[in-house]
């Protein structure tokens, strides 16, 4: 809690009252879509909903070192071809930004750098530049003189964001705002910050993995279902146009405890490899550890495998992992996780051309999942020849396009039998 004292001067009495805005009928409002600024990075463009809306504020958060500044600097360099872009860095000097730009191969004359923390001076300097895009890195390090609290405090962050919004909306200039996150992963500052901006994006991923996921949690001008996949390289973040191939490229054949599942990230199906390891516990209390999966969901699946399938896992340490650093929370990967655990426990490998899709209920039944046709087509496109699906999904047994074999299963036990050839 930070105490702030604001001395507000009474506004001068005007000679006449301003003209008030009158309500208008909804049917009379022009519904033509506003022209968007296309971002040359397709994965970022997808998450934004098809481009930047003029006058919009986009807040980008993520863990330290995850690549927020790198991604925005790359986008700024490509957008600078259409007009001046101002990159305001309140954390680094212009020389530090130049070093990063050299590493990324960015050499745009229209990309202007300003190292300043006072927001009033920043906005004053923009009057002479008239930029087509403004970037603030970061909102927690800029401040206003009329507020006595320190930079990064609740009042400073709120008022600075409001000032940026008042500046950007009349000029139709889109603004990227980079925000720090707390140790819980939420954007630092008041919750009202996320309500004020038009879009909130999170750059996620394990710091020591090369893949990064850009996800929208709020978007007033598009869907929040889309994600963008990037790969961290020496020259910056590279777009991953085919995430399924990237996540499966190092998969070994004939290895126990490895199964391919299909998850939906927005409208994009992504094939991921799920690995599981079941080994005898050396202690009285067996461990259950998940990386990339919900740990409580793993506990539930282990309980179902013990009670409904008959696997004796009570004295087994069980570890589950999604390869590539992707975090999957969709229940459609339940079946793949269960088959991987059974494969490791029985020491039986799964057919490398097999894909498993389905949600597992507490009674061991398989429940249908959404967009099953798109999942099947993605598996077929990548060369998989067998796919286990829930029986109630309406897919009869047989072959699709003469190549992909559909295997309906009504329960987890039946699906594991098909996968392991039992």
N, C-alpha and C positions, 0 to 999 in steps of 0.2 A: 504494500500500500504506500503510495507516494502522495503527500499533501502538496497541492499546488494552489497558489493564490493568484487569481486573475483580476486585474484592475481594468475594468472595461469603462471607457469614456462614453458618456451619453452622446448618441448620434445628434448631429446638428439638425435643427428643425428646418425642413425644406419649405419653400414658399408655397408649393402646391403638392397635392398628393399624387404619387405616381399612378399611371394607368394600371389597373389590376388585370391579371390574366383571367379570361372568362372560360368556363367549361364549354366544350364543344361536343356534339354528338359523336359517338364512336363510329357510326357509319360514314361520317364525313372526314375521318382521318385518313390520310394517304398511306396505303399499305405497301407501297413499292419498296422493295428491299434496298437497303443502302449499299453502295459500292464498297466492296471489301478490298483491303490491301493484301495482295497475294504474297505470302512468305515463300521465298525460293526453297526453303527446307520443307519437303513434303510431309514428313512426320510431324513437325510442329504445326504446319498448316492444317493437318487432319485434326489434331487435338483442339485447335482454336475454332473448329467448325467451318473451315473453308477460307480462312484469312482473317486479318485484323480489321475490325470495324473502326472507322475514324472516330476519334474522341473517346475510345474505350480505355479503361485502366485494366491491365492484366497483371496480377500478382503471382510471382513464381517463388515457391519455397522448396526447401530440400536440406538435407544434412550438409554440414561443412565439407568442402572438398568433393562433393558429388558431381559438380560440373555445371552449376547454374550460370555463373559468369561466363564460362567458356561457350555454352550454348547461345546465350544472348549476344555475345560478341560476334559469333559466327553469323547469327541472323542479322545483326546490325550491319555487318560488312556487306552482305548480299543485298539488303534493302537500301544501302547507301547509293546503289546504282541509279535509283529512281529519285533521289533528292537527299539533302543533308540530313544526317542522323547525329544526334548529340548523345554521347555516352557520359553520364555524370557519375563519377566515382568518388564517393565520400569515404572510402576505406583505403584506396590505393592512390599512389601518385600517377601522373601521366607517364612517367618512365616505366613504372611497373606494368601498366597496361600495354605499353609499347613492346615490352619483352614478351608478354603473352601473345600479342598480335603477331610478332615475328615467328613465334613457335607455330601459330596457326596458319601462317601464310597470308595474313590480312594486310593489305596495303591499299586502302581506299582513301583518296583525298577528301571525299565527301563525308567520311566518318570523323566527327569532331569529338575531342576528348576534353572534359572539364573536370578538374579535381577541386571540389568545393563542398563544404558541409552546410553552409548557410543557405536555406531554401529561398529566402528573399533575393539574395544575390544571384542565385541560380536562375530564378525566373526573370530577373532583370536582364541578365546576359542573353537569355533566349529571345528577347524582343528584337535584337539586332540580327539574330541568326535565322529565325523563322524555320525551324526544323520540320521535317516530315515525320519524325519518330523521336521520342524521348525515352531514355533509359535511366532509371535511378537505381544505383547499386551502393548501398541498400537503404531502405526506408528507415531502418533503426539507427542510422548514423547521421541523418540530416536533422536540422533543428530550425526553430523560429525564435527570433529574439524576444518577441513579446510574451513568450511562455518561459517561466523561470525554471522549470524542471529540466533535468539533464536529457540529452539526446537518447532516444530509445525508450523513454518513459511512456506511459499510457497516453497522457495528454499530448505529448510531442508527436507520437506516431499518428494519433487520430487527426490532429490539426494539420499536420503536413500532408496527409493523404487527402483531406478535404481541400486544401489549397491547390494541390495538383489537379484534383478533379475540376475545381472551378477554373483553372487555367486551361485544361485540355478540352473540355466540352465545347466552349464557344469557338475554339480554333480548329476543331475536328482533327486533333493530333493524337494518335494512339500513344499510350505510355506503357512501358514495361517497368514494373516495380519488383525488385528482388527483395525478399524478406528472409530474415533468419528464422530458424525453428528452435523450439525448446527440445529438451532431452526426450520428451514424450513423442516428438515428431510433429507437433502442431506449430503453426506459424506464431512466432513470438509477438506479443502486443495484445491490444484489446480485441475481443471477438468482433467488434463492430468494424474492424479493418476489413474483414472478409465480406461483410455486408455492403461496404461502400464501393468496392471495386466491382468490375463487370465480370471478371473471370479469375478463378483461382486454380493454378496449376501446381502440381507437385512432381518433382524429379526424384524418383525412387531408385533403389538398387543397392546392392552390397558394395561397399567402398572398394573391396579387394576383388570384385568381379568386373569384367569389362562391359557388361550390359547395363543400360540405364532405361528405365521406363518413365515416360512423361505421361501423367494422368491428370485429367480435369476433374475437380470436385465441385466446381461451380462454373457455369457458362451461360450468361444471359442471351447469347447470340448463337448458341449451338448446343449440341448434345454433350453430355458428360460421360458417355459410354465409350468414346474413342480413346485409344492410347497410342503413343508413339514409342518406338523402340530404337535406341541408339547404342552404339558400341564405342567405348572410350579407347582412343588410339593416341599415338604420339602427336598427331597433327590435329587433335580435337575430337569432337563427337561426330561419328559417322552414322548415317542413316542405315538401319537394317530393314530393307524392303521385304525380306522373307524371313521373319523371326523363327518359323518352324524349322527351317533348314539350319539356322544358326544354333538353335538349342539342341539339335540332334546330331550335329556333325561329328562329335567325338564319342558317339555311342558305340559300345563294343557289342559283339555278337556272342551268343551262347553264355551270357553272364546271368547268374541267378539274382533275383531281387530287382530286376530292371523291367519296367513296363512303360509303354507310351500311352499317354492320355491326351485328350483334346479339351482345351479350355477356351472359353470365349472371352476376349477382351474387347468389349463393345460389340461391334459387328464383325470383328476379325477373329477367325478361329486360329488358335496357335497350338501346335503339337509340342508337348513337353515330355521329357523323360523323368519318370519318378523312380527313385532308387530306395530300396528298403533293406535293412540288415537286422536279422533276428539272431541273437546269440544268447547262450546260457548266462544267466546273471550270476555274478560272483558275490552278490550281497543279498540280504533278505528282501529288500525292496527293489524290484526291477525298474529300470529307467525307461521313460518314453520321451524321446526327443525328436522334434520336427524342425526342419529348416526349409522355409518357403511354404510351409503348410501351417494351418491352425493347429496348435498343440492339443487343444481340447477336442478337436475333431479327430485327431489321431487316437486319443484315448478312447473315444466312442467306437471307432472302427475296430480297435483291438478287442474291446468288450464284445462287439457283435461277432467277431471271428471266433472268440472263445465259446460264446453261448450258442450261436446259431449254426456255425460251420463245424465246430468241434476241434479246432486247433488248440493245442495245449500251450498257451502263451503266458501262463501265469508266472512262470519263472524265467521268462525271456526278456532280455534287454532289446528294445526295438527302436531303431533309428530310421527316420524317413527324410528324404531330401529331394528337392526339385532342382535339377541340374541347370546351371546357368545364372543362378541368382534371382530368378523370377519368383515373385510371391503370388501364390494361387490360393484364393479363398472360395472359389466356386465349388459347390458340392458335387458337380459332375465328375470330378477327379476321384471321388470316393472309391469307385470300382477299381481304377488303376492302382490306387494306393493299397487296397486290400489284396489284389492279386500279387503285387510286389512283395508284400509281407508274407503271403502264403508261399510264394516262390522261394524266398530266402529261407523260410522255416523248413520247408520240405526239401530244399536243395535241388529244386527242379527248375531249369531255365524255361523262359517263355519264348514262344516263336517271335523272332525279331520283326516279323511283318504283321504282328498283331497289335491292334489298338483297342483300348477298353474305355467305354463311356457309360456313365450311369451313377445315380445317387443311391446310396444304401440307407434303408430305413432301420429302425431299431429292431424290427422283427426279422431282419435279414433280407427283405424284399428289395428288388431293384425298382427305382422310380424313374420315370421319364424325365428328360432334360429338354431345354429349349433349343431351337435352331439345330436339330439333329442332322437335317439334310446338308447344311453347310459344313458341319463337322465331318460328315462322311466324304463329301467332295474334297475337302482339304486333305484328308488321309489318302484318298485315291490319287490326288495330284502328286503326293510325295512318295508314291510307290508302295503303300501298305496294302495288303491283300486280304486281311481278315479284320473284322471289327465286331466286338461284342457290344450289344445294345440292350436296353431294357425291353422285355417282351411286350409291355403295355404301351410302347412308343408307336405301335402301329406299323412296324417294319417287318414284313414276312421274311422267313428264312429264304435265302437264295443269293443270287449274285446281282450286283449293280454294274451295268455297262459290261457285263460278262467277265469282270475281273475281280471286283471287291466282293468277298463273301460276307453276308450279313448273318450274324449268329445271335438270335434272340435268347435271352435268359431271364427267368422269372425271379431268381434269388441269387445272393452272393455265392452260395455253395455251388449252384449250377454253373455260374460264370467261372468260378475258380476251376471247376472240373473241366470245362471246355479249354481254358487257357493252359492248364498243366497236363492235359491229356489223360485225366484220371477217369 
